[in-house]
Amino acid sequence: MKPHRLCMTHHLVLAYGLHDHLQVFKPRKATSEDFLQFHAEDYVQFLSNITPDKQQQYMNQMQRFNLGEDCPIFDGLFEFCKSYTGGSIDSAARLNHQLSDIAINWSGGLHHAKKAEASGFCYINDLVLAILELLKFHPRVVYIDIDIHHGDGVEEAFYMTDRVMTVSFHKFGDMFFPGTGGIEDIGNSTGRYYSVNVPLQDGIDDNTFTELFKFVMQKVMAQYQPGAVVLQCGADSLAADRIGCFNLSLDGHAECVRFMKSFKIPILVTGGGGYTKSNVARCWANETAVLLNKSLAKDIPFHDYYFEYYSDANYQLRIHSTSNIDNLNTRAYLDSLKQRVGTNLSSLDNAPSVEFKEAPPESKLPEMDEDQLNPDERYGLSSLQIQPSSPVRAFV
């Protein structure tokens, strides 16, 4: 989860010239008040105060809020949270105001963070906050997660409401983190059947994953009819990821993005996990191109990180996997998943409606003077916007 992945992605997007087809925005940094729309006040206060040299002073709070091994404390932690979260909130606001059809925030997608707890390298849940922003304009939002880990923080946040349907495709079992997301986890109270989990075994490949993804999402979109989509594209579901165990190629992963784009509904696309940095950059640059309806040359253009990181696949836009993990997802198992998910979705009535009363205040969009922009400054991978009246996408 090192931020260097984002710098690599940025340079690869530039090397392919994709930025020429994007509107690139420097996102507003989120505030503590933004965080408090979901997170607990004492947790946000702790994050704002903690620094590496204060760890001994805050040992009790660190244990209480789950900071330490999987969620290390580092210099600039709170500013980091402000940056990636601001990108997702601003992206959602631009979708709300129909300034873009598609917004991309590769720095976002930290789906494990809970209301008062860090988890799995995630501190502030930008996805939840972006969805809350979308709900100010849209009666229903669907959240989709193709990270290898279950999107537990987002599911938990909306587990008891029908205004958000969460759909997660993830590795499940064998004590794999975070250990949640069984097929039987379907939501509760008003949210019953609005949490959809697709638990997978090791080694799933492009054909089986995309077939299952399209089957589930076609049914979800037809039944739920969302006004907006949030798609978390964690790259640790790719083959050859350092901690992953799937066999997805760049094309298989990107096919999910292409399929969701085909519904022509406002969509926010974010990053997520990914622990083989060169493949993360390949993945997100390629999916930026998919969202732009552009095709990329297989030979990676020369740029700053060319020699240092891309020799693993002979400097090409593909994944070099030294071992192919056996696909343990049998046809019988996949059919059983389809049957269970289909049955749950058929239990829903028509798309739920919501009575709009006074809407909460909207997030204000930052105004930028293009004459003041520094062409050598990276304005983030969190706010790429795609305008509705043109092929341009928005990149934050």
C-alpha positions in Angstrom: 0.0 0.0 0.0 3.0 2.3 -0.4 2.0 5.7 -1.9 4.9 5.2 -4.4 2.4 3.0 -6.4 0.5 6.2 -7.1 3.5 8.0 -8.4 4.3 5.1 -10.7 0.7 5.1 -12.0 0.8 8.8 -12.6 4.0 8.5 -14.6 2.7 5.6 -16.7 -0.5 7.6 -17.4 1.6 10.5 -18.6 3.9 8.2 -20.6 1.0 6.9 -22.6 -0.4 10.4 -23.1 -3.7 9.6 -21.4 -3.7 12.9 -19.6 -4.3 14.6 -22.9 -7.9 13.1 -22.8 -8.5 13.8 -19.1 -9.5 16.7 -17.0 -7.1 16.6 -14.1 -8.0 18.3 -10.8 -6.1 18.9 -7.6 -8.5 17.8 -5.0 -9.5 19.8 -2.0 -8.1 18.3 1.2 -10.8 16.8 3.3 -11.4 18.2 6.7 -12.0 16.7 10.1 -15.6 17.8 9.7 -15.8 15.7 6.5 -14.4 12.7 8.4 -17.0 13.1 11.1 -19.8 12.4 8.6 -18.9 8.8 9.2 -16.1 8.4 11.7 -16.2 8.8 15.5 -15.0 12.1 16.8 -12.5 10.6 19.3 -11.0 8.5 16.5 -10.5 11.4 14.2 -9.0 13.5 17.0 -6.5 10.7 17.7 -5.5 10.5 14.0 -5.0 14.2 13.9 -2.6 14.1 17.0 -0.7 10.9 16.5 2.9 11.0 15.1 5.7 8.4 15.2 7.4 10.1 18.1 4.2 10.1 20.2 3.5 6.4 20.0 4.5 5.6 23.6 2.3 8.4 24.8 -0.7 7.0 23.0 -0.3 3.3 23.5 -3.8 2.7 25.0 -5.5 4.6 22.1 -3.3 2.9 19.5 -4.6 -0.5 20.8 -8.2 0.8 21.0 -8.2 2.1 17.5 -6.1 -0.8 16.0 -3.1 1.2 14.9 0.3 -0.6 14.9 1.3 -3.6 12.7 -1.2 -3.6 9.9 -1.8 0.2 10.2 1.5 1.8 10.9 1.9 5.3 12.1 4.1 7.5 9.8 4.9 11.1 9.4 2.1 12.9 7.5 -0.5 10.3 8.2 -3.4 12.7 8.8 -2.5 14.8 5.7 -2.4 11.6 3.7 -5.9 10.8 4.8 -7.1 14.3 4.0 -5.6 14.1 0.5 -7.0 10.7 -0.7 -10.4 11.3 1.0 -10.7 14.8 -0.5 -10.2 13.3 -3.9 -13.1 10.8 -3.5 -15.5 13.3 -2.0 -14.7 15.9 -4.7 -15.2 13.2 -7.4 -18.6 12.3 -6.0 -19.5 16.0 -5.9 -18.6 16.4 -9.5 -20.7 13.4 -10.5 -23.6 14.9 -8.5 -23.3 18.2 -10.4 -23.1 16.4 -13.7 -19.7 17.9 -14.4 -18.4 14.4 -15.2 -19.8 11.1 -16.1 -16.7 9.2 -14.7 -14.4 10.2 -12.0 -11.1 8.3 -11.1 -9.3 8.5 -7.8 -6.6 5.9 -7.8 -5.4 7.1 -4.4 -8.7 6.2 -2.9 -10.4 2.9 -2.2 -9.3 2.3 1.4 -12.2 0.0 2.1 -11.3 -1.6 5.5 -11.5 1.4 7.7 -14.3 1.3 10.3 -16.2 4.0 12.1 -13.7 4.1 15.0 -11.0 1.7 13.9 -8.2 1.5 11.4 -7.8 -1.8 9.6 -5.7 -3.4 6.8 -3.6 -0.2 6.0 -6.9 1.8 5.9 -7.4 4.8 8.3 -10.3 6.9 6.9 -12.9 5.2 4.7 -13.0 7.5 1.7 -15.4 5.2 -0.1 -18.1 5.5 2.6 -17.7 9.3 2.6 -18.0 9.5 -1.2 -21.1 7.3 -1.1 -22.7 9.5 1.5 -22.0 12.5 -0.8 -23.6 10.6 -3.7 -26.6 9.9 -1.6 -27.4 13.6 -1.3 -28.4 13.4 -5.0 -29.1 9.8 -5.8 -31.7 7.6 -4.0 -29.7 4.5 -4.6 -25.9 3.8 -5.0 -24.3 0.5 -5.7 -20.8 -0.2 -4.4 -18.7 -2.9 -6.2 -15.4 -4.3 -4.9 -13.0 -6.4 -6.9 -10.1 -6.2 -4.5 -9.0 -9.7 -3.4 -10.0 -8.7 0.2 -13.6 -8.4 1.3 -14.8 -4.8 1.3 -15.8 -5.1 5.0 -15.7 -1.5 6.1 -18.1 -0.3 3.4 -20.4 -3.2 3.9 -20.5 -2.6 7.6 -21.3 1.0 7.2 -24.4 0.3 5.0 -25.4 -3.1 6.4 -28.8 -1.9 7.6 -29.9 0.3 4.8 -31.5 -0.3 1.4 -30.1 2.9 -0.1 -26.7 1.3 -0.8 -26.1 -2.1 -2.2 -22.6 -3.4 -1.6 -21.3 -6.2 -3.9 -17.9 -7.7 -3.1 -16.0 -10.4 -5.1 -13.1 -11.6 -2.9 -11.1 -14.5 -1.6 -12.8 -16.2 1.4 -11.7 -18.9 3.8 -8.3 -20.3 5.0 -8.2 -17.4 7.5 -7.7 -14.9 4.7 -8.0 -11.3 5.9 -10.4 -9.9 7.0 -12.3 -13.2 7.4 -15.7 -11.7 6.6 -17.9 -11.8 3.5 -19.5 -15.2 3.5 -22.3 -15.9 1.1 -24.7 -15.9 4.0 -23.9 -12.3 4.9 -26.7 -10.4 3.2 -27.5 -7.4 5.3 -29.9 -6.8 8.2 -33.1 -4.9 9.0 -34.0 -2.6 6.1 -30.7 -3.6 4.5 -31.5 -7.3 4.3 -30.5 -8.7 0.8 -28.7 -5.4 0.0 -25.3 -6.8 0.9 -24.1 -9.2 -1.8 -21.0 -11.3 -1.1 -19.3 -13.5 -3.7 -16.7 -15.6 -1.8 -14.1 -17.1 -4.1 -11.4 -19.8 -3.8 -7.7 -19.6 -4.8 -6.7 -19.4 -8.5 -9.8 -18.0 -10.2 -9.0 -17.0 -13.7 -10.2 -14.4 -16.3 -13.0 -16.6 -17.8 -14.5 -17.7 -14.6 -14.2 -14.4 -12.8 -15.6 -12.2 -15.6 -18.4 -14.7 -16.3 -19.4 -14.6 -12.6 -19.0 -10.9 -12.3 -21.2 -10.1 -15.3 -23.9 -12.6 -14.2 -24.1 -11.0 -10.7 -23.8 -7.4 -11.8 -26.4 -7.7 -14.6 -28.9 -8.9 -12.0 -27.9 -6.3 -9.5 -28.2 -3.4 -12.0 -31.6 -4.7 -13.3 -33.1 -5.3 -9.9 -31.6 -2.3 -7.9 -31.4 0.4 -10.6 -28.9 2.6 -8.9 -28.4 6.3 -9.7 -24.6 6.0 -9.3 -21.9 3.4 -9.1 -18.7 3.3 -7.0 -16.2 0.7 -8.2 -13.2 -0.2 -6.1 -10.5 -1.7 -8.3 -8.0 -3.2 -5.9 -5.1 -4.7 -7.9 -4.2 -7.4 -5.4 -6.6 -9.6 -7.3 -4.2 -9.8 -10.2 -1.9 -12.8 -10.8 1.6 -12.5 -9.3 0.5 -10.1 -6.5 2.8 -10.5 -3.5 0.0 -11.4 -1.1 -2.8 -12.4 -3.6 -3.8 -15.9 -4.8 -5.9 -15.2 -8.0 -4.9 -15.7 -11.6 -6.4 -12.5 -13.2 -4.7 -10.8 -16.0 -4.8 -7.1 -16.8 -7.5 -7.8 -19.4 -9.6 -9.8 -17.0 -9.5 -7.2 -14.3 -10.2 -4.4 -16.8 -13.1 -6.3 -18.3 -15.0 -5.7 -15.0 -14.4 -1.9 -15.4 -15.5 -2.0 -19.1 -18.7 -3.9 -18.2 -19.7 -1.4 -15.5 -18.9 1.5 -17.8 -21.3 0.1 -20.4 -24.3 0.8 -18.1 -23.7 4.6 -18.7 -24.4 5.5 -15.1 -22.3 8.1 -13.2 -19.4 6.1 -11.8 -16.5 6.8 -9.4 -13.6 4.4 -9.9 -11.0 4.1 -7.2 -7.8 2.2 -6.4 -7.4 -0.1 -3.4 -5.0 -2.9 -2.6 -2.1 -4.1 -4.7 1.4 -5.2 -3.5 3.4 -5.7 -6.7 4.0 -2.1 -7.5 4.8 -2.5 -11.2 1.5 -4.5 -11.8 -0.5 -2.0 -9.8 0.7 0.8 -12.1 0.1 -1.3 -15.2 -3.4 -2.2 -14.0 -4.6 1.3 -13.2 -3.0 2.9 -16.3 -4.7 0.3 -18.4 -8.1 0.9 -16.7 -7.7 4.6 -17.2 -7.4 3.8 -20.9 -10.5 1.5 -20.8 -12.5 4.3 -19.2 -11.3 6.6 -22.0 -12.1 4.1 -24.8 -8.5 4.1 -25.7 -6.2 1.1 -26.4 -2.6 1.1 -25.2 0.5 -0.2 -26.9 1.9 -3.4 -25.3 5.4 -1.9 -25.2 5.5 0.5 -22.3 6.8 3.9 -23.3 10.1 5.0 -21.9 9.8 7.2 -18.7 11.4 7.8 -15.3 10.5 4.4 -13.8 11.0 2.3 -17.0 14.2 0.5 -16.2 13.7 0.3 -12.5 10.3 -1.5 -12.4 9.2 -2.9 -15.7 11.8 -5.4 -16.7 9.8 -8.1 -15.0 7.6 -8.5 -18.0 10.1 -7.4 -20.6 8.9 -3.7 -20.4 5.4 -4.7 -21.6 1.9 -3.9 -20.4 1.2 -7.4 -19.1 1.8 -9.5 -16.0 4.6 -11.9 -15.7 3.6 -14.7 -13.4 6.2 -17.3 -12.5 3.6 -19.7 -11.1 0.0 -20.5 -12.0 -2.2 -21.2 -9.0 -4.6 -24.1 -9.5 -8.2 -22.8 -9.9 -10.1 -24.3 -7.0 -13.4 -22.7 -8.1 -15.1 -25.7 -9.6 -18.1 -25.3 -12.0 -20.3 -26.8 -9.3 -19.1 -24.2 -6.8 -19.6 -21.3 -9.2 -23.0 -22.5 -10.1 -23.9 -22.7 -6.4 -22.8 -19.1 -6.0 -24.9 -18.0 -8.9 -27.9 -19.8 -7.5 -27.5 -18.3 -4.0 -27.0 -14.8 -5.2 -29.8 -15.0 -7.7 -32.2 -16.3 -5.1 -31.3 -13.5 -2.7 -31.7 -10.8 -5.3 -35.0 -12.3 -6.4 -36.2 -11.8 -2.8 -36.1 -8.1 -3.2 -39.1 -6.1 -4.2 -38.8 -3.4 -6.8 -36.0 -0.9 -6.5 -36.5 0.8 -3.2 -37.6 4.4 -3.2 -36.7 7.2 -0.8 -38.6 10.3 0.2 -36.4 13.3 -0.2 -36.7 15.9 2.5 -34.2 18.6 3.2 -30.8 17.4 1.8 -27.7 17.7 3.9 -25.3 20.5 2.7 -23.3 19.7 -0.4 -19.6 19.6 -0.6 -18.3 22.7 -2.2 -16.3 22.2 -5.3 -12.9 23.9 -5.3 -12.4 26.5 -8.0 -9.0 26.4 -9.7 -7.3 29.0 -11.8 -5.6 27.1 -14.7 -3.1 29.9 -15.0 -1.9 29.1 -11.5 -1.4 25.4 -12.2 2.2 24.1 -12.1 2.6 21.7 -15.1 5.4 19.9 -13.2 3.3 19.3 -10.1 1.3 16.1 -9.7 -2.3 17.1 -8.9 -3.2 13.7 -7.7 -4.6 10.5 -9.2 -7.8 11.1 -7.3 -9.8 13.3 -9.5 -9.9 12.4 -13.1 -13.2 13.6 -14.4 -15.1 12.5 -17.5 -17.4 15.2 -18.8 -20.9 14.2 -19.9 -20.7 16.2 -23.1 -17.3 15.0 -24.3 -15.0 12.0 -24.2 -12.9 13.6 -21.5 -12.7 11.8 -18.2 -12.0 13.4 -14.8 -8.8 12.4 -13.0 -8.2 13.5 -9.4 
